[in-house]
Amino acid sequence: MSRFILVSLNIQTILQETTIHRRREKLGAMTNGLGLGDAYDATIGRIKAQEGDRARLGMAALMWISHSERPLEVDEICHALAVDIGSSGISANNVPSIRTILTCCQGLATVDKGSSTVRLIHSTVKEYLSRHTDLFDNAHSKMAETCLTYLNSQAIKDISATPSHDSRGTPFLEYSSLYWGTHMRMEPSDRSRCLVPHLLDQYENHISAELLWRSTIKWSFRSYKPFSALHCISYFGIAEVAIDLIRTKRCDVNKKDSAGLTPLMWAARHGCEEVVKLLLQQKPIQPDMPDTESGRTALSWAAESGHEGVVKLFLGRLCAHPGSTGRLLGKTRQVVSVLFGRKYVNPDKPDAHGETPLVWAAKCGHDGVVKLLLGREDVTPDRQDNNGQTPLSWAAENGHDGVVKLLLEQEDVTPDRQDNDGRTPLLWAAENGYDGVVKLLLEQGDVSPDRPDSKGKTPLSWTAKNGHAGIVKLLLEQEDINPDRPDNDCLTPLGWAAYNGHDRVVKLLLRREDVNPDRADMFSRTPLLWASFNGHDGVVKLLLEQEDVSADRSDNGSRTPLWWAARNGHDPVVELLLAREDVSPDRSDNDGQTCLCGPPGIDTID
């Protein structure tokens, strides 16, 4: 691909010369080692040398393509390039065509046909542009100023804040609403500081507030209510603007939006340390206030996102009173009252689902945050949530080896603790295929590798069902494990592996002398029948090689493996079974139907 780009750009460079002699000289220079870097230098030179406004348009387009927060669609970049920074209106006559833009980019940009977005022709162009930072002076400042100018235009201000707005006439509205603050935070400028107040003065009724709020609260179905200017600035993390808002507008720092989130929660959620620090300094602030939807605190949101700096700020709000040990129990009513005042943050406060900040950090695998929280005496490392899951259980379920290791080092953590469904951390890790976590847990002397859940499924049963051969091997090496243990439906690990067609797992289990390859479940269905039912010819072949497997054994409905394979259209399995002398091809079920009759109702299991 890079050779094609080089040839294409070099041809354009040659054709720029005015005489045959000059073109031959240029061709000679190129054949003597001109690479992509030189070709891009030459192309940028041609872009800047264009007449009229074409040079500015070409470089501005490359700036947007290479610095935007997401790929821009054709109409979006056309309208972005039409904005005159600081103007009060948007002129349709000022919107360049995509053809003109691409021409001005001299072959460095193209339109992706699949997504209708504008992109650079190759990743090497982006690398080149990122190395030559001098090509775009104050790129993010200009982009922030462009977005703010667009949002402050009369045409946009006239749009009512409603989700039914037709964006076809304003294609740049969504991008500018969602990312103006991102560009401004990266590179603030005097002009953007002047433009921001015009937007924030009317922000609660501005269409951009609606768009930003709905883009962030995908899990809320509540109707839109004001997403205030302070919420917005806290979301983007622009400390200077936040200071101005608090000082001049006397904003309510504890105000909740439609999802019940405060400005502090937004800042904590996005790791905006300077804004968090600023808000914590405000006298009315309630740093431990829960949100409305799920009862989560700002610390909980920061822990989920893994923002260690923000977590440290919250933990620094823990009050140290004379004689205090860091725990609330045993304190006087007066001290407790002070502790639950504005300066206190409870690092172990559960939300509506019983999940503490430690649970969220463990669930998301944030080792650093977990370390910080485990360093507190008032954090319970083995606390169960409403479903009975502990931080260790969540970390094991999601395969976070580092967090699991940290929690196992705690003396008051029970590594084999069951949740409300009887699932242990080992079972969760085995089910989801996390070899590293399984090894860590098996090294603990007080972890039972064969402990079943409420459905009777053991870690081996779950991992066999999901086909994690490596973990099956680890579990089979344990002394106190029963590889043929049935669950509540009398289905064994071999039965589950056969049902789902996991050849490697079936092989491992068939090597064990204590595994019955013909053991039937509560419906009298054997591993062979389930493999035949689902058309897993590889597993069928392995099972038919076993001497103690009956190829013609029927279930409660007198339906044999051949019956099910034929009725479900699994021809390769049918051929394997018909090759057996002990299989009756014309055997009928309890209804007198043979495998040659019409299709029955299909049975499945969970």
N, C-alpha and C positions, 0 to 999 in steps of 0.2 A: 504493500500500500504506500509506504513512504517513497519508494522509487517512482511510483506513478505520480505522486504529488510533486516530487522533485522535477520530473520531466515536464509536467503540466505548467508549473511555475516558471521553469527555465524557458519554455517556449514563449510564454508571455513576455518574459524579460527580453528575449531576442527580438521579438516583433516590435518592441518599443523603440528599437534603433531605427534611424531614418534612411540609412543607405546599406547596400549589400556589403560594402567593406566593413562597416561598423558591426553589422550582424555577424559576419564571419569572425571578427575579433572577439565578440562576446561569446560566440559558440566555442572558440578556442579556449577562452578563459574558463568556461564551464567544464569542459572536458578535462581540464587540468586540476580538478578537485573541488569545484564549487559544491558545497553540501546544503542540507536543508536550512541550516542557520543562515548561510549567505543568501539563499533563495528567499527566505523570509525577510531578511534585511532589505533586499532589493524590492520585494513586494510592498513593504511598508513605505519605502522611499517613493514608489509609484503612487501609492494612496495619497501621501502628503503632497505630491506634486500635481495633483489633479486641480483643474481650474474651478473657479467659482466656489460654491458651497460644498462641492463634492468631496473635497479633502476632509472637511469637518464632519460631514455625514458618515464617511467611511470609517474614520477613527472613532466616532461616537458609537457607531453600531458595534464595532469590535469591543469597545469598552463595556457595553451592555451585555453582549453575548458572553464575554469572559468573566464578568464580575457579578452577574445577576444571581440571586439566591436559588433560582430554579430556572429551567429552560423556558424561554419566552416564546409564546406563539407568534405567528406572523403578524396578526393585528396588534398584539401587545407592543412589539418592538417598533412597529410603524408609528403608533400613537405616542410612545415614549419619546421618539426622536422628533416628534412634532411640537413638543412642549418647549416654550420659551420661558426659562427660569425667571420667576418673579412677576410674570404677566398674570392678568386676572381672567383671561379667557382662553378658550381652546378653539382654534380655527380648523375646520375640516379641510380647508384649502392648503393647510400647511403640512398635511400628512403625506409623507413620501410613499411611493409604491415599493413593494418588496423587491421588485425587479431593479429599481434604481438603487436600493440599498445594497443588494448583492453585487451590482456592477461597481459601486463605489468601494466595496471591500476587495475588489481585484482578485476574486477567486478564493479568498480565505474563509468565506462563510457560504453556507448552503442551507436549504430547507429540508428537514427530515420528512420524507413523504409519509412515513408511518404515523408520526405524532403531530405533524404540521408545526413543529417548532423550528426555530432558527438555531443552527449550531455551527461551530468551527469545523472545517473539513477533516481535521485529524487531531488526535490528542497531542501531537508534537507542536501544533500551533498554540494550544493552550500553554504548554510548557515554555514555549518561546516567549509568549506574552507575559507569563508570570515571572520570567527571568529579567525581562526588560520593563521594570516598574516605571521607568521614566517616560514611557510612551503615554501613560494616562495619569496626568496630574490630578490628585484629589478625586479619584474615581468615585469612591463611595460618598463623598460630600456632594458631588454633582448629582449622583443618583438619588440621594435623599432630597436634595433641593428640587429635583424634577418631580419626584413623587408628591412632595408637599405642595408644590405649585399646582399640580394637577388636582389634588384634593381640595385646594382652596379656590379653585375656579368656580365661577358662578353656576356653570352647567352642572357641576357635581353637587354643589351645596343645595341646588334646587331639587335634588332627588330625595324622596322620602325614605326614611330608614325602614325598609320593609324587605323581607326575603324574596318577595315576588318581583323585585326589580329586574327588568330586562337589560342585561349587560351588553347586548350586541352593539349598542351605540357608544358604549364606554368601555372598550376592551382592556384598557390599562387600569381600570378602577380596582380590580381585585389585587393585582400585584402591588400597586402603590399603597393600598390599605393594609396589606399584610406585612410589607417589608420596608416601609419608609423608616421606621424606627431602628430596624436592624442596620441599615446603611448609616443612619445618623450616629448610632452608638459606636460603630467602627471608626467613623471619621467625622466628628462634629465640626461645624463651620459657623461663622458669624451669621451667614445668610440663613442657614437652616434654623438657627436659634431665633431669628426674626420671623421666620415663616411658621414655626410651631405654634405660637400663641393663637394665631388666626384659626388654626384647626381646632385646638383644644378648647377655645372659648365656646364653641358650639358642639363639642364632641359627642355629648350624650344623644343628640338628635341628628348626628351625621351618619350617612350610610356606611362610612368606613368603620365606625364602631361596631355596627351590626355584622359586617363581614369579618372583622377580626375576631369578635366574640364567637361567632358560629364556627370559625375555622379551628378554634382551640377547644371548644366544649363539644366534642363529637359525641360524648356519652350522656349529654343532658338533653331532655326533650321538653324542657320548660320553655315557655314563651320568653321572648327577649324583653329584658328590662335594661335600664341604663347601665352601660359599661363605661364608667366614668373616666375622665382624663387621667386621674391618678392611677386607676387600674391599668390603663393603656401604657403609661410611662413606666410603671412597675413591671409590666409584662416585658417591655423592651429593655428595661434596665438603664435608663438614661438619668443618671443621678442629678446632673445640673438642672434639668427641667423639673425633676421631682422636687428639688429644693424650692424652686420658684413657685410651683403650684402650692406647696404647703405654706409658704410664707405669704404669698399674695392672695390666694384664693381661699385660705383657711379650710382646706379639704378635710372631710371626715376620713381619717386614716383607717377606721374600722368598718367602713361602709362595705356591704356585700353586694356582689353583682347577682345576676339571675341564677347562677349556679351556687351561690352562697360563698363565693371566694372573696377574700379581702385583698387589697393591694399587696400586703405583706406576703400572702400566700402565693400570689403571682410572681413576685420577686424571688421568693424562696424556690419556687418550682423551676424557675429558669436560671437559677444560680447567679442572680444579680446582687453580688455582695455589697456594693456601695449603696444601692437602694435599700437593701435589708438593714444595713447599718444605720442609714438615715432614718428609716421608719422606726427602728427600735429606740431611737433617741427621743421620739415624740412622747410627751407625757400621757396623752390619752390612749396610747397603743395598748392593745390586749394581745400579746404575742402567742398566747395559748388558746385563743378563741378557735373553736371548731367550725368547719364549713357546714353548710346547711344540708348538702346532699348526702355526705358519708361520714360526717363527724370527724374529719381529719384536720389536724393542725398544720400550721406552716412548717413546723419541724418535720412532720410526717411527709409532706410534699418534697421537702429538700432531701430527706433520706431516700425517698424513692428514686429521685433523679441523680443521686450520688454526688451532690454538691458539698464536698467536705468543708470548704471555707464557710459556707452558710450555716452548716450544722454546728461548726465551732462557735459562730456568733450566737446561736440560740443557746448552746450549752453554757456559754459565758453569762447568760442571764439567770443562771441558777443562784439563788441568794444564799449566802453563807452567814448564818446567824450565830451568835455566841452559843456554844454547846451543841450546835447542829452537827449531825453526822451525815447529812445528805438525804436522810429518809424523813418522811412526813410523820410516820407513826410515833406516838409518844410525845409529840409537840403540844404546847399549850394552844388554846383557842386563838390567842392573840397572834402567835407566831404563824399558825396555819393561815390566818386571815391575811397576814402580810405576804406569805408565800404565794397565795393565790391572787395576789394583786398584779399590777401591771408588770412587775419585774420578774415574775416567775414563769418558767417554762418547765412543764413536766415531761422529761425525756422518755417516760414509759407510758404515756397516755394512750389508751386504745381508742380506735375509731368505732363507728357503728357496727363494724364486723369483728370487733375485738382485735384488730391488727395494730400493733404498736409501730413506732418509727423503726425499731430493730427488725420487726417482721418485714417491713417494706424494703429496708436496705438489704436484708438477707435474701428476700425473694428476687431482687433485681441484681444481686451479685456485686454489691459495692463494698469491697473489702475494707477500704479506708473508713467509710462511715460506720461499718460494723465495729471496727476497732475502737473508734471514738465512743460509741454507745456502750460497748462492753467495758470501757474504762470507768463507767459510772456505777457507783454502788446502788443507786436507785433505779437501775434498769434490770429487769428480770430476764435472763437469757433463755429461760425455758418456758416462758409464759405461753399458754395456749390461746388461740383465737376462738371465735364462735364455732368453728368447724373442728376444733380440737387440734389444729396444726400449730406447731412451734416454729420459731425461726429456723431451727435445724431441718425440720420437715420441709419447709418452703425452699431452703437452699438446696436440699437433696433433690427435690422434685424438679428444680430448674437447672441442676447440674453445675452449681457453683462450688468447685473444689476448694478454692481459697477460703470462702466463707464457712464451709463445712469444717475445714481444718481449725479455723478460729473458734468455732462453737464447741467442737469436741475437746478443746483445751480447757473449757470451763468446767469446774468441779460440779456445779449444780445443773448440768445439762444431762438429761436422760437420753442416750442415743437410740434406744429402742422403744421410745414412747409412741403409743398408738393414738391416732386421731379418732374422730367420731365414727368413721367408717372402718376402724381397725387397721388403718394403714400406717406402717412404720416408715421412718426416713429411708431405710434400706429398700422397702417395697417401692416407694416412689422413684428412687434412683434406678432400680432394676427395671421397672416398667418403662421408663423413658430412655433407657440405654446409656446411662452415664457411668462408664467403666471406672473412671477415677474416683467418683464418689462411692461407688460400691466397694472398691478396694479399701478406702479409708474406713468405711463403716464395718467391714468384715474384720478389720484389725482390732476392733474394740471387743474386749472379752465378754461384754454384757449385751451383745447384739445377737439375736437368734436369727439365723439365715432361713429358717423354715416357718416363721411365724405367719399365720394366715390372717387375712382381713375378714370383715364381716360376711363376705361372700364365699369364704373358704379358700380364696386364692392366695397362694404363697408368692414370695418374690420370684421363685423359679417358674411358677405358673404364668405370672404376668410377663416375664421376660421371654418365655417360650412362645407365648401368644403373639408378642410383638417382634419376634425374630432376632433378638440380640444374642447372637451365638457366643460372642466373647464373654458376656456376663453369665450365660448358661454354663459355660465351661468353668468360670470362677465359682459359681454356686455348687456345681457338682463335685468340686474339690473339697467342699466342706464335709466334715465327718458327721455332723448332726443334721443331715438333710435327707428327706424322703423324696426321691425323684419321681415316685409314682403316686404321690398324694393327690387324691381327688378333691375338687372344690364342692360347693353345695349342690351343683348340678351333676356331680360325679364325673366331671371332665378332668382328666389328668393333664400335666404339662405336655405329654406327648399328644394327647387329643387336641389341645389348642394349637400346637405347632403344625399338626397335620391339617387341621381345619383351615389354617391361614397359609399353608403351603411353604413353610420355612424348612427347606431341605436340610440345611446345615444343622439346624437345631434337632431335627428328627434323627439325623445320623448320630449326633452326640448322645441323645437319649437312648437310642437302640443299642449302643455299646454297653449300657448298664445291665447287669444281670437282674437287678431288682426293679426293672421296668417291664411291665406286662404289655407287650405291643398290641394285644387283642382285647384290652380292657374296655368294657362298654360303659356308657354314661347312663343317665336316668331314662333316656329314650331307647336304651339298648343299641346305641350307635357307637361303633368302634372307630378308632383313628382311621382305619382304611375306608370305612363308609364316609366319614366326613371329607377325607381327601378326594374320594371319588365324586361325592356330591358337588364339590367346588371345582373339580377338574384339575387338580394338582397332580399331573401324571408323574412328575419326579418323585413326589412323596409316595404315590401309589406303588411305583416300582420298588422303592426301598422297603416298603412294608410287605410286599409280596415275596420278597427274598427271605423273610423270616419264617422259620418252620412252624412256629406256634401261632400264626395268623390265619384265620379262616377267611378265605376269599369270598365265601358265599353266605356269610353270617348276616341274618336279617335284623331289622330294628323292630320296634313294637308294632309297626304297621305291616310287618312281613316284607319290607322292602330291602333289597340287597344292595351292595355297592354297585353292581352292574345295573340294577333297576334305576338307581339315582343318576348314574353317569349317563345312561342312554336317554333318560327323560330330560336331562338338562343339556343334552347336546355335546357332551365331552367325548368326542370320537377317539382321541388318543388313549384315554382311560378305558373306554369300551374295548379297544383292541387288546390292551394289556390283560384285561379281565377275561376276555373270551379265549385267550391263549392258555388259560388254566383249565385243566381237566375237571377240577372240583367245582366249577361254576356252572349253574343251570341257567341257560339263556332264556328259557320260557317260563321261569318261575313267576307266579302272580302274587299280588299283595292281598291284604285282607278284604279288599273290595273286588277281588277277582281280576284286577287289571295287571297286564304285563307291561314291560318297558316299551312295548310297541304301540301302546294306547296313547291318547292325548295327554298333554302336560298337566300334572297335578298342581295343587297349591304348593309354592316353594316355602320350605321351612328354613329359618335361620336362627342363629343364637347370638347373644350379645357378646 
